Amino acid sequence: MKKLADYGIDDHPADDPERVQVTWIVAVLDDCEECEDPRIELTVEEVGKQGAGLVGHLSPSTARRLRAALATALREIGEDVDP
């Protein structure tokens, strides 16, 4: 089973010659035979290049580390972070 959690596109200007816009997709995955347990699937790919991105299969503990890192970065730029 694979269930979409959310997806989006970054807010970077599309016409920046040094950085491409990327999409991100987060899903729950429980059919990874090698993983042995449910995973959070994170896909990041360049806009317009579907299927050519990077896919990570994160364990719950790794997904929590990523969530904490994003919260730290948000606090660093002065944004409130929900507990």
C-alpha positions as CSV (number, residue, x, y, z in Angstrom):
1,M,0.0,0.0,0.0
2,K,1.2,3.5,-0.8
3,K,-0.8,6.5,0.5
4,L,-0.1,10.1,-0.4
5,A,0.3,12.4,2.7
6,D,1.1,15.7,0.9
7,Y,3.0,17.2,-2.0
8,G,4.1,20.6,-3.1
9,I,6.6,22.8,-5.0
10,D,9.2,24.9,-3.5
11,D,8.8,28.7,-3.5
12,H,12.0,29.5,-5.3
13,P,11.7,31.6,-8.4
14,A,11.4,29.5,-11.5
15,D,13.7,31.7,-13.5
16,D,16.8,31.5,-11.2
17,P,19.7,30.4,-13.4
18,E,21.6,28.9,-10.4
19,R,18.8,26.9,-8.7
20,V,16.0,24.8,-10.1
21,Q,12.5,24.5,-8.6
22,V,11.8,21.2,-7.0
23,T,8.7,19.3,-6.1
24,W,8.4,17.2,-2.9
25,I,6.0,14.3,-2.3
26,V,5.5,12.6,1.0
27,A,3.7,9.2,1.2
28,V,3.3,6.3,3.6
29,L,4.6,3.0,2.2
30,D,4.2,-0.5,3.6
31,D,5.2,-2.7,0.7
32,C,9.0,-2.2,0.7
33,E,10.2,-5.8,1.0
34,E,13.7,-4.8,1.9
35,C,12.5,-2.4,4.7
36,E,10.6,-5.0,6.7
37,D,8.4,-2.2,8.3
38,P,6.3,0.8,7.1
39,R,8.2,3.7,5.9
40,I,7.7,7.4,5.1
41,E,8.6,7.8,1.4
42,L,10.1,11.2,0.5
43,T,10.5,12.1,-3.2
44,V,12.3,15.2,-4.4
45,E,12.5,16.0,-8.1
46,E,13.1,18.9,-10.4
47,V,9.9,20.5,-11.7
48,G,9.1,19.0,-15.1
49,K,11.3,16.0,-14.7
50,Q,8.8,13.5,-13.1
51,G,10.4,10.1,-12.4
52,A,13.9,11.4,-12.4
53,G,14.1,12.5,-8.7
54,L,15.5,11.0,-5.6
55,V,13.4,8.8,-3.3
56,G,14.1,8.1,0.3
57,H,12.5,5.5,2.5
58,L,12.6,6.9,6.0
59,S,12.0,4.9,9.2
60,P,9.8,6.6,11.7
61,S,12.9,7.7,13.7
62,T,14.6,9.2,10.7
63,A,11.3,11.0,9.7
64,R,11.2,12.5,13.2
65,R,14.8,13.7,12.8
66,L,13.9,15.4,9.6
67,R,10.9,17.0,11.2
68,A,13.1,18.2,14.1
69,A,15.6,19.6,11.6
70,L,12.9,21.5,9.7
71,A,11.6,22.9,13.1
72,T,15.1,24.0,14.0
73,A,15.5,25.8,10.7
74,L,12.1,27.5,11.1
75,R,13.0,28.7,14.6
76,E,16.3,30.0,13.3
77,I,14.5,32.3,10.8
78,G,12.1,33.5,13.5
79,E,9.1,31.3,12.7
80,D,6.9,29.8,15.3
81,V,6.9,26.0,15.4
82,D,3.9,24.0,16.7
83,P,4.9,21.4,19.3
